[in-house]
Amino acid sequence: MAEHTSSSITIEAAPAEVMGVIADFDRYPEWTGEVKEAEVLAKDDRGRAEEVRLLLDAGAIKDDHTLAYTWTGENEVSWSLVKSQMLRALDGSYRLSALGNGVRTEVTYQLTVDVKIPMLGMIKRKAEKVIIDRALAGLKKRVESGHDGPETPTDEAKKL
């Protein structure tokens, strides 16, 4: 059985706000360092992504792959690999827990990566850790900044 890596971070926002950013795959290239492209290929009856193609560049791991997503309630999403050029497995999840009467959220990210080419377990774990740490830091920054996307001239004018 493959080992997994996990880490948690606390974000100063309600779980629904955090999950909103997690579920917005089209904007992943704006806040994740590793995802260069994201394309939702299929959605469920609630409009949530069920299958997403991602172009990933995480240093030791570069790949164009497709993931299948499963949404459990409002506070958990998990994924598994559908197809990949370089990966044998890419399974992970985000679990959100409300803190402080729901004004803060603890986000736990778990990830298991297995590559088709021989790679030392130590290097795989380090790659997983880098992916997780960067994703959590990017998620925290994105949510706490309240940034919805590229600013429009109207947004700039409102600041003046």
C-alpha positions in Angstrom: 0.0 0.0 0.0 1.3 3.4 -0.9 2.2 5.9 1.8 0.6 9.3 1.8 1.6 12.7 2.9 -0.7 15.1 4.7 -0.6 18.6 6.2 -3.1 21.1 7.7 -3.4 24.9 7.8 -5.9 27.3 9.4 -7.5 29.8 7.1 -9.3 32.9 8.4 -12.6 32.3 6.4 -15.7 30.1 6.7 -15.5 26.6 5.2 -17.9 27.5 2.3 -15.6 30.3 1.2 -12.6 28.0 1.3 -14.4 25.3 -0.6 -15.5 27.9 -3.2 -11.9 28.6 -4.0 -11.0 24.8 -4.0 -13.9 24.1 -6.4 -13.0 26.9 -8.9 -10.6 24.9 -11.0 -10.5 27.4 -13.9 -8.6 29.8 -11.6 -6.0 27.3 -10.2 -3.2 28.6 -12.4 -3.7 32.1 -10.8 -2.9 30.8 -7.2 -1.2 27.4 -7.4 2.4 27.4 -8.4 2.3 23.9 -9.9 -0.9 23.9 -12.0 -0.2 25.6 -15.3 -3.6 24.8 -16.9 -6.9 23.4 -15.7 -9.9 22.4 -17.7 -13.1 21.0 -16.3 -14.2 18.1 -18.6 -17.3 16.9 -16.8 -19.7 18.2 -14.0 -22.1 16.6 -11.7 -25.8 17.6 -11.4 -24.9 20.3 -8.9 -22.4 21.9 -11.3 -19.3 20.6 -9.4 -16.4 19.3 -11.3 -16.3 15.5 -11.7 -13.4 15.3 -14.1 -10.6 17.8 -14.6 -7.5 17.9 -16.8 -4.5 19.5 -15.2 -1.1 20.4 -16.6 1.2 20.1 -13.6 4.8 21.3 -13.2 6.0 20.5 -9.6 9.7 20.3 -10.3 10.4 16.6 -10.1 6.9 15.8 -11.3 5.7 17.3 -14.6 2.6 15.9 -16.1 -0.6 16.3 -18.1 -3.2 14.3 -16.3 -6.9 13.9 -15.7 -8.4 13.5 -12.2 -11.9 12.2 -11.1 -13.4 14.2 -8.2 -15.8 13.0 -5.5 -17.6 15.5 -3.3 -18.6 14.3 0.2 -21.0 16.7 1.8 -20.0 20.4 1.8 -16.6 20.0 3.4 -14.7 17.3 1.6 -13.5 16.6 -1.9 -11.3 13.8 -2.9 -9.7 12.8 -6.2 -8.1 9.9 -8.0 -6.1 9.6 -11.2 -8.0 8.8 -14.4 -5.1 9.0 -16.9 -1.6 10.4 -17.0 1.6 10.4 -19.0 4.0 10.1 -16.0 1.9 9.1 -12.9 0.7 5.7 -11.9 -1.4 7.2 -9.0 -2.4 10.6 -7.7 -4.9 10.3 -5.0 -5.7 13.1 -2.6 -8.3 15.0 -0.6 -9.1 18.3 1.0 -11.1 18.0 4.3 -12.4 21.2 5.9 -13.3 21.6 9.6 -15.0 24.8 10.9 -13.2 26.5 13.8 -14.2 29.5 16.0 -17.9 29.3 15.4 -17.3 28.8 11.7 -15.3 32.0 11.0 -12.0 30.0 10.5 -11.4 26.7 8.7 -8.8 24.0 9.3 -7.9 22.5 5.9 -6.2 19.1 5.8 -4.7 18.1 2.5 -3.7 14.5 2.0 -1.8 13.3 -1.1 -0.4 10.0 -2.5 1.7 10.1 -5.6 3.2 7.2 -7.5 5.2 7.7 -10.7 5.7 5.3 -13.6 9.4 5.8 -13.6 11.6 4.5 -10.8 12.0 7.2 -8.1 13.2 6.9 -4.5 10.5 7.0 -2.0 12.2 9.8 -0.2 12.1 11.9 -3.4 8.4 11.1 -3.9 7.6 12.1 -0.4 9.5 15.4 -0.8 7.6 16.1 -4.0 4.3 15.4 -2.2 5.3 17.7 0.6 6.2 20.5 -1.7 2.9 20.1 -3.6 0.9 20.1 -0.4 2.8 23.0 1.3 2.6 25.2 -1.8 -1.1 24.4 -2.4 -2.1 25.1 1.2 -0.1 28.4 1.3 -1.6 29.4 -2.0 -5.1 28.5 -0.9 -4.7 30.5 2.3 -3.4 33.5 0.5 -6.1 33.3 -2.1 -9.0 32.9 0.3 -7.7 35.5 2.9 -7.0 38.1 0.2 -10.7 37.9 -1.0 -9.4 37.9 -4.5 -12.0 36.7 -7.0 -9.8 37.1 -10.1 -8.1 39.6 -12.3 -9.2 43.2 -11.4 -11.2 45.1 -14.0 -10.8 48.8 -14.6 -14.1 49.2 -12.7 -12.5 47.6 -9.6 -9.6 50.0 -9.9 -11.9 53.0 -10.2 -13.8 51.9 -7.0 -10.6 52.1 -5.0 -9.9 55.8 -6.1 
